[in-house]
């Protein structure tokens, strides 16, 4: 896609002078324009935010607990036993 079509939308933001000075300095260090630096930083942060919301991170203890429950499930309670029986009855009726 041509460059003119990829950058067709505009985003405006107000920024404190001291924050702008920091952003300008960081952009200079990376050899980028302030606009390119801000867009890239915003995209990176947005992607991390989305990823953090979609990925569940568990402590080692929680991981071990889940693995133990999967390998050694607790016995089925009465409600689950009734559900199993209802499923068996439904399947046997349809055969």
N, C-alpha and C positions, 0 to 999 in steps of 0.2 A: 504494500500500500504506500503511495507517495507520502512524503513527510508532511505536506500541506494538509492532507486529509486525516492523518493520524492525530494531529494536534489542532483540532478545530474547536475545542471547548476551552473556556477560560475559568479560572478559579481565582478569587480574590480573597485576601486575608489581611487583617490588621496585625501588626507585630510591633512590639516595643523596640525602641532604638538599640538597646543593649543586646536584645535577642537577634536583631537583624545583623548587628556587627559580628556576632558569633557565627551566624549562618554564612555571611559573606566570607569570613575567614576560612571556614571549613570548605566552602565551595572553591576558594582560591587554592587551598592545599590540594584538593582533588583535581584541579584544572577544569572545573565545570562552571557553567553559568549558575547564578543563584537560582534561577527558575528550574534548571535541570536538577540541581542539587536538592531543592525542596520537593520536586515531584518524585524523584527517586527515593528520598527519605520517607515521604508519605506512603508510597507504594510498599516499601519494605516493612514499615510499621503496620500498615493495613494487612499485609499478608501474614505477618506474625500474629496479629490479633485474631484473624480468622482461624489460623492454624491452632492457636491456643484454645479457642472456643470449641474446636472440633476434635481435638486430641485429648483424651483423658489420661492424666498422669497419676500413677499410683505409687505409693511408697512400697518399699520392698516387702514390708509386713502385709500390706493389703494385697499385693500380687501373690504372696504365698498363701494367704487366706482364700483367695479366689481359686487358686490351683487346687488347694486341699478340698474345697467344697465341690469342685468339678470331679475330682478323683474319688472322693468319699462323700457323696451326697447324703443329706440327712434322710431318714425314713419319711415316706409320704404320709401326710396327715389325712384325716378323714375326708376333707373336702377334695383333695387330690385323688384319693382312692375312688370316691364317687364319680369324679370326672373321668378317670380311667375306665370305670365300669360303663358309664354312659357312652363313651367312645367305642368300647368293645361291642356293646349292644347295637349301636348304630351301624358299625361295620358289618356285624354278622347279619343284620336285617337286609343290608344292601347286596349281599352275596347270593 
